[in-house]
């Protein structure tokens, strides 16, 4: 029997926030989804708090003049990282529990997919959701909640449940795999 971690249990009990079909705001939704996972079970999902978090993210993008571009084209990684940090600060303020983003793959070599997957697996087993940018077929920001049966298990704003590890590689200039994990984007959301 495969033992599920607390993070996978949270992913089964909670419902991911879903982006609109045409809005390209997966960066905003991936952060919101990771935050709700990181705060569970301490904080149950709350409609008022969730709406406030979403509005905070939209207002932050609008204040910087990035909302139109984000809706139309999506976000680049620096914008996504900045927005995630803004949302983490707001979530910490609303809940009283400090959350932070901690990059995890900066020391992994670009050819070491198995090392990256092992590190992602160890963090998700500790209950830490992993935010990541997937380049390639999806061009998408998502939240990883586990590694099981050669799959990356997702808690995703577009409804993706998993991707096959065999279809992945770490992103680099000559990468051709269907799903390219951008190393600099991979970060856990940690309660401290």
N, C-alpha and C positions, 0 to 999 in steps of 0.2 A: 504494500500500500504506500502510495506517495504521500508524504506529509506536507500539508499546506502550511504556509507561513501566515502570520497575522495580517500581512499586507494583502495576500491573496484572498483571505477571508473578507477583508474590508472591501476589496474590489468586487467580490460576489454580493455583498450586502448593499453597497452603495450603487448609485446610477451615475455614470459619467455625465458631466454637463456636455451638451451637444451643441456644436456650432451650426449655423445656418448652412444651407447647401451651397450658397454662393458668396459667403462673407470672407473667406480666407483668414479668419481669426483663430486658427488652430493654436497659435502661439499664446494667446490670451487664455483659451480654454484648457490647454495643457497645464498651464500654471495653476489655474483654478482647480483642476482635477487633482493635481499633485498635492495642493494645499488641503483639500478635503480628506484625502487619504492620510496625510501626515498627522492631521488632527483627530482622526478617528481612533479609538472610540471615546477619547476625552471629550470631543465636541461632536455631537450628532449633526447631521446636515440640517441647516436652518435656512429657510427660504429668505428671510429678511437679510441675514448676514451674507448669504450667497449673492443676492441682488446688489447689496452694497459693494461687495468685492468686484462684481462685474462692472458696475457703474464707475467705481474707482479706476479700474483699468481703462475703460473707454475715455474717462475724463483725462487721465494721464496722457494717453495717446493724442487726444484732441489738443491738450495744452501745449504739447510739443509740435503740433502741426503734422502729426503722423497718422491720424485716424483715416483719412481718405485713402492714403497710399496703402495702409495696412489692410483695409477692407478690399481694395481693388487688387493688390499684388501680394499680400502677405507681408511678413516681417523678415528683415535680415537678422542674423544671430545677435549682433550687438543690441538692436532694439528689443529683441525677445528677452535677452538677459537683463537689460535695464528694466523692462516691464515686469518681469518675474520678481526682481528685487523690490520694486515698488509694491507689488501685490503681497509679497511676504511681509514687508513692513506694515502694511495695512492689516493683514490677517493677524499679525502679532499684536497690533494695537487693539483690534476688536476682541481678540480672545484672551489677551493677557499672557499668552504662552509664546515665547520667542521662537520664530522659525527662520532658518537661513538656508541658502543655497551653497552647496559645497561641490566644486568640480571634482571629478574622480578619475578621468582617463588621461590627464595631461602627461603622465609618465609612461603610458603604454605606447609601444612602438606601433607604427601604422600597419605593420604586417601581423601583429599579434591579436587577431580577432578572438582567439580562445582565451587569452589572458583578459581581454576586455569583457567578454561574456562571463568569465569566472568572477571578476570584480563586480559586475552588475548583479550577478546572482547573489554574491555575499551581502551586498547592501540591501537588496530586496528581502533577503532572509532575515535581516536585522530590522525589517519594518520600514525601511527608507525608500520611498518612491524615487525612481530615476527619471528625470526629464532628459529628453534627447531630441535632436534634430535628425530626421531621416531624409537624406538626399536620395536622388535616384528616382524611382517610379513615383513615390508619393510626394516628395518635397513637402514634408510635414513635420510638425512638432507634436510629440506624444509623450505619454507617461508609461514607463515600464514598471510592472508590478511583480515580475518573476521570470525565471528561466526554467522551463520544464519540457521534457520530451523533445529536446532540440528545437524549442520554440521560445521566442520572446513573447511573454504574455503582456498585453496592453490594456490600459484603462484609457480609452481613447474618445476624443470628441467627435470623430467621424464614424464611429461604430466598429473600427477595426478591433478584433479580439486578440490576434496574434500574428506574428510573422515567423517564417521558418528561419532558423539560424543559418541553414545552408544557403539562403538567398542573401546573406549579409556579408559585408566586409567593412573595414574601417575606411572612411572617406580619405582619399588622397587624389592627387592630380590625375593619375591614370586609372582610377577605380572604375569598374564597369558593372559591379554587382547590382542587382535589382534594388537592394536596400543598403544604403551607405550611411553608417553611423558616424556622425560628425563628432570626433573626439572632444574638441573644445566645448561642445554643447552639453555633453553628458555631465549631469550634476544631480546629487541627491538633495532631497528636501529633508532637513534634519531639525527636529525640535530640540532646543537647548535651554 
